[in-house]
């Protein structure tokens, strides 16, 4: 009886493992994972630092010009905002904890700002727990999350077009 129960638990365990891609089952934490996590941690911190130093544009777009980037050619040529118009301004508002202004300026900017802030403790967590990136990238929920982000990005663009 004990062996039968043991074999059932093994078969259930095998069924769970067999559903996962081989890269996920054999994922080991490597130096590349450490480099990715440290890069994400550094990049997120730098983006938040820069966003805090920028003065949000009262027009709702154009804040990126303060870091030496050119004006939006899409906006200039078509008169319509591009999908990214207002993201930097939204980040600058959110970095000042003006979340309503960030949301009104560019809703997707506030979403990305929240992910940027969350990526700092998550990077530290992934380093401490030695979680391989392949485990994150090849999970079933990743595709769903990507489709949701693309949909929110496009909806935010439509919102920005309506507002401007």
Residue pairs with C-beta under 8 A, 6 or more apart in sequence:
17 25
20 138
21 138
23 134
23 138
24 134
24 135
24 138
24 139
27 132
27 134
27 135
28 132
29 130
29 131
29 132
30 132
32 133
33 126
33 130
33 131
33 132
33 133
34 127
36 133
37 123
37 124
37 126
37 127
37 133
38 123
38 127
40 119
40 123
41 119
41 120
41 123
41 124
44 116
44 117
44 119
44 120
44 123
45 120
47 91
47 116
48 95
48 116
48 117
50 67
51 88
51 91
51 92
51 94
51 95
51 113
52 92
52 95
52 96
54 63
54 66
54 67
54 88
54 91
54 92
54 95
55 63
55 66
55 92
56 63
56 89
56 92
56 93
56 96
56 98
56 101
56 105
57 63
57 89
60 85
60 86
60 89
60 105
60 106
60 163
60 164
61 72
61 75
61 81
61 85
61 86
61 89
61 164
62 71
62 72
62 89
63 88
63 89
63 91
63 92
64 88
65 71
67 88
72 81
72 82
72 84
72 85
74 80
74 81
74 82
74 85
75 81
75 82
75 85
80 161
80 164
81 157
81 160
81 161
81 164
82 157
83 153
83 154
83 156
83 157
83 160
85 106
85 160
85 164
86 105
86 106
86 109
86 160
87 106
87 108
87 109
87 112
88 109
89 105
89 106
89 109
90 102
90 103
90 105
90 106
90 107
90 108
90 109
90 110
90 113
91 102
91 109
91 112
91 113
91 116
93 99
93 101
93 102
93 105
94 102
94 109
94 110
94 113
94 114
95 113
99 110
102 109
102 110
102 113
103 110
104 163
106 156
106 159
106 160
107 152
107 155
107 156
107 159
108 152
108 153
108 155
108 156
108 157
109 156
111 149
111 152
125 131
126 133
126 136
136 142
